[in-house]
Amino acid sequence: MTLSTRGAQTPAVLVLEDGRAFRGRAYGAVGETFGEAVFSTGMTGYQETLTDPSYHRQVVVMTAPHVGNTGVNDEDPESGRIWVSGYVVRDPARKPSNWRSQRSLDEELAAQGVVGISGVDTRALTRHLRERGAMRVGIFSGNAIPDEGTLLARVRQAPEMTGADLSAEVATKEAYVVPAIGTKKFTVAAIDLGIKGMTPHRMAERGIEVHVLPATATLEEVYAVQPDGVFFSNGPGDPSTADHPVALMRGVLERSTPLFGICFGNQILGRALGFGTYKLKYGHRGINQPVQDRTTGKVEVTAHNHGFAVDAPLDKVSDTEFGRAEVSHVCLNDQVVEGLQLLDRPAFSVQYHPEAAAGPHDAAYLFDRFVSLMEGQRA
Amino acid sequence: MPKRSDIQSVLVIGSGPIVIGQAAEFDYSGTQACRVLKAEGLRVILVNSNPATIMTDPEIADATYVEPITPEFVEKIIAKERPDALLPTLGGQTALNTAISMHENGVLEKYGVELIGANVEAINKGEDRDLFKGVVEAVKEKIGYGESARSVICHSMDDVLAGVDTLGGYPVVVRPSFTMGGAGSGFAHDEEELRRIAGQGLTLSPTTEVLLEESILGWKEYELELMRDRNDNVVVVCSIENFDPMGVHTGDSITVAPAMTLTDREYQRLRDVGIAIIREVGVDTGGCNIQFAIDPTDGRVIVIEMNPRVSRSSALASKATGFPIAKIAAKLAVGYTLDEIPNDITEKTPASFEPTLDYVVVKAPRFAFEKFPSADATLTTTMKSVGEAMAIGRNFTEALQKALRSLEKKGSQFAFTGPVGDKAELLAESVRPTDGRINTVMQAIRAGATQEEVFDATKIDPWFVDQLFLIKEIADELASVERLDADLIAEAKRHGFSDAQIGEIRGLREDVVREVRHALGIRPVYKTVDTCAAEFAAKTPYFYSSYDEESEVATRTKPAVIILGSGPNRIGQGIEFDYSCVHASFALSDAGFETVMVNCNPETVSTDYDTSDRLYFEPLTLEDVLEIVHAESLAGPIAGVVVQLGGQTPLGLSQALKDNGVPVVGTSPEAIHAAEDRGAFGRVLAEAGLPAPKHGTATTFGEAKAIADEIGYPVLVRPSYVLGGRGMEIVYDETRLASYIAESTEISPTRPVLVDRFLDDAIEIDVDALYDGHELYLGGVMEHIEEAGIHSGDSACALPPITLGGFDIKRLRASTEGIAKGVGVLGLINIQFALSGDILYVLEANPRASRTVPFTSKATAVPLAKAAARISLGATIAELREEGLLPKTGDGGTLPLDAPISVKEAVMPWSRFRDIHGRGVDTVLGPEMRSTGEVMGIDSVFGTAYAKSQAGAYGPLPTKGRAFISVANRDKRSMIFPARELVAHGFELMATSGTAEVLKRNGINAIVVRKQSEGPGPNGEKTIVQHIHDGEVDLIVNTPYGTGGRLDGYDIRTAAVSRSVPCLTTVQALAAAVQGIDALNHGDVGVRSLQEHAEHLTAARD
């Protein structure tokens, strides 16, 4: 056993667009990266977080200090690759320990070319983002890091999240089918705007054959699979740019096909109904968020990953082009709209993640609700 | 759903005396609950026999009954108060069991009292092992996972022996039903062990039921804390992972929050099972904890058990997360739902969320095996620790090292110097879990063990093992570098190394390391425990230190008083000191100061973020305290640091703090020295003209022998500067004196051994007093029931004194004043006197809050600790009398004649310990304190008060039946009258031949029974021990004498413990018990609240 590798570690620096910088050590790949700095408060589920396409072009700060403890396995990723553009942790594991672990997270990040930084005061950074809002950031590691002024200039040249149209970048290019587990009861067309692997799995568990379609799918392509229901997934970017998915959804709504949306899908439903969307100061990213189902009054602890939200009235039923609509779910921390439902057509959506990977399973009933809508339509 | 409108009054049951497995955490939870309920406008009625609790302060509840927590007494309280509801989930197993009995005997129904917070069915489902197994099966049916360990329920030894075969052989786990802290459970590796453990378990279980279970030794162990409201919302407040794998009671394990080695999928599975269990069990509102074991090789999950109530773990989880479980449980019990309750810390977000941590919490247990040298120190599923320390850091290594130094015990911190031991030997030693195993593991690593070897020996998770290697690598680097640079010091601090550890490794003094560190600008920052990983702004200044970048301590304008707490509970320094610290905080806050609490004990009220304006959850070492003082001095003015109230821990820092320029208020360090140093104290006594027993100090056997020869045997010997009579012994001859000196490792020229004349037959008296430099306020005079020579902490006592007259009080007052003045006390002083013949000897003086302060305060209805804190900050007794904090006139020495009599009784942990052969440990009282807690009995006459104290401590005194008497020769004379009284009350007496003969000569008949040493008689006549085991004895009187003689009754006394038969080991206790039995046999014993007592006392004072 050698002495602590402290001296041998490669230096790294994180520079925020407002000029604040944190020094640390290289983690994962050595190099440089840019993105929007956001923090995630989940204490478990780093593998799921890293591979969630919604984190595309974001540099994720983990508030939990120890990351990598359970290593990396091939079962838990939510997509085929790591999507975060950078990773910020305080104390990376030196040795993973878990019966399912196949390799270390450090190795995995390096292998996928993800630039990270460790050893920084992640709490100070989180507080900064909370007070100043999510902002652009750069991570630079290596033995020849330029001065901070140069770095800052480069951070400020990086693209902003507001106005970014990203779902096509992360979505599948080819349609594919996730078969139902057990007897097939329904067919669902799922529009991949950055879908997580667990979502079609949760549907498949309920006897749904899921046809995952590219973000660019047309209405004809959707109905070509003869769907009992249509699903709009989560995904990265600014919903105000998602004109194609909005148009597609309006087509689905017009036909009154049962519709379910998650996260980005919720924002698209909001837009399809004529509501606006806006960027939250620092977003909701974690797996402990209290959401109230306003129809039952019950509170569910839920997984969130959203930087934008729908601007819909909480206190009344709204009249829309597709009939009456209401806010079905709300986050109790800040009263942000977390779910919408149509009262006259079979459509609803939530801003959070009932598929819950990572996160609690409290909201899994929403998939059952989707099944009920499809059953109702058949009857 | 808002608050229920149909409940106007609630009875809350506390947990009674501090015992192993049920400690101060229930004062913390009970106090929170009472405050919440009172704030909701309910009338709160409280019963708790433990006076050293904040919850029994008269302001906390509307009617506070310091009465025994037995169904009989609780029924009397219900009959008198007629509460609408009973909340039984906040007083540990004691409260839960009492509530169940009251349900079963129909009392609750009779008086129309609704059980809230838990229903009987849910309690039974959670607690009864067989029913709980059914719960787990039902859960598996519903959600597809969760299972119990394979097991069988047994009601007899035959069941037990047959059960082993069905489980596939040894080892098996034995768990008795309905006991707390895992009492009576253990691993059996063969039939002999099985018979012993299961035999005791069947006895201990109130339902004569034990569970045998497949062994899951070495698996990973986890715990979840959950809460549910009446709208079926469930949240998981905290996950806890045990550093020590399965096989060690979670109370005895080093535990870590949050769980460190679970993937999200595995964690969510535990969460799903946990939620399904709380629903299936039917906990309507409130909290519960559920323990899980996970097979490290394949992830198989086994549900071990659940507690359908607030527990020790929930107190830990509350402190670890900032989510106040007991407080919220109380609100849920009266009808609120989680989303209606705001999160105190953020104020803006609701309690219906799951806390997320951006730090690591480590809890380490504090043991007291040194007090029970014959006890087996192997850790098992029976909890043996007496206290715990918690530490918070930004990573595991930092939290772990802080926790280990918080234990404040020699050798508890990792040591990296000294000879490297033998690897094989150290690894072999690490296999057996013991107090300090983690240190053995570290030594094995130093000796070259690999990570795999450590895992194979201990089954400690490889991630934790690697963290130990990380610590060791940094120690190596500290040792090997040519000079310490800023980077390396910062790195070492980031992993929790103390200045003292760095100093030891580098061969430097601690203060030199500190100077270098400060010169390099390396200081800790203080982060906030905020429940949400900084997602929302925190309003509650609950801090921990870390070597990170940004500090969160806000500036303030009010002058601050920093109060140093007492650290982990241990025998001799327990909840009583926390009580005084909390009182100081309240009083100083009222007086306009900003109060800052420093402590590391998660069980306490002092570490509730609601108690003080600011809380630093930090170790109480010089380094940690100096850094806090520094941080607070940057935040605003500091009025002073209070060290007098937290016991020996802060007192020991007093001089060093002053030397570092810290403004220590109250009694000065020099005055403390004057009381603790034998020579200096001798001069104080001489000047005041007060006698002390003849004594001397020695550093060698030769010196000790010379002193003993001069003053005559028996002598009382003890090390200097100790609390709780640590190492104190009455020595009857030279041989034992020689071995005592040889065994004492702590003796050195600066720490000599004290040799005192032992006053046989003296009456011991304790005095608590306040002194402001001019005036004395005699807080209370306590007369011990046992004679001098038994540690005051273990002795029962009465206040006001029952056999002392006005003249004695006058002498005590004069002596106390002389000492307080001579020492230079500013605040509290406790003095122990011995009245022998007609001479009042001074045994010792402690210029600090004593263990008896809460008892004295409650017995006299005067808040002494509050007054002491005010005096420390400059108030005078006259001012405090004027203000109303102290009575206008008179004091604890001038109590009116009809003042109530309060009796304090100590509670001993005997039944917890076994020697390595599985036999009980001896129960004889001595000069070394071994009790874990105390109860108070209060009534208008001594006999009743004494009977109540016994009922509170050990269960009711018998009022009829068989009494066995065997006393030492010197006690035979004083035994006769009480023995005659027992006969008069209808007792049948049993005695060994010698005692029986004396009784017969005095006209008292007694059945002669065989001694244990005589063995059974020719016709199968039983020995006394067999009689006891067969349940044929209701009361035991057995007084030992001398070292050898003390051992004679060993078997009798251990049998008494295992059968829970009251056992009196002094004739004074017998005399008191007879008065108690007399009171019980003469009419009804009533109950009266402290508020009523106080009203009566105040009226009598005026």
Interface residues (C-beta under 8 A of the other chain):
Chain A: M1 L3 S4 R6 F22 F39 T41 G42 M43 T44 G45 Q47 E48 T63 A64 P65 H66 N69 T70 N73 E75 D76 R90 D91 A93 R94 K95 P96 S97 N98 W99 R100 V120 D121 T122 R123 A124 T126 R127 R130 G286 I287 N288 Q289 P290 Q292 G297 K298 V299 V301 L332 N333 D334 A356 A357 A358 G359 P360 H361
Chain B: N231 D232 N233 V235 V236 P258 A259 M260 T261 L262 T263 D264 R265 Y267 Q268 R271 D272 P296 T297 D298 G299 T337 L338 D339 K348 T349 P350 S352 F353 E354 P355 T356 L357 D358 Y359 V360 R394 N395 F396 Q451 D461 P462 W463 D466 F469 L470 E473 I474 D476 E477 S480 D487 L488 E491 K527 C532 A533 A534 E535 F536 A537 D548 E549 E550
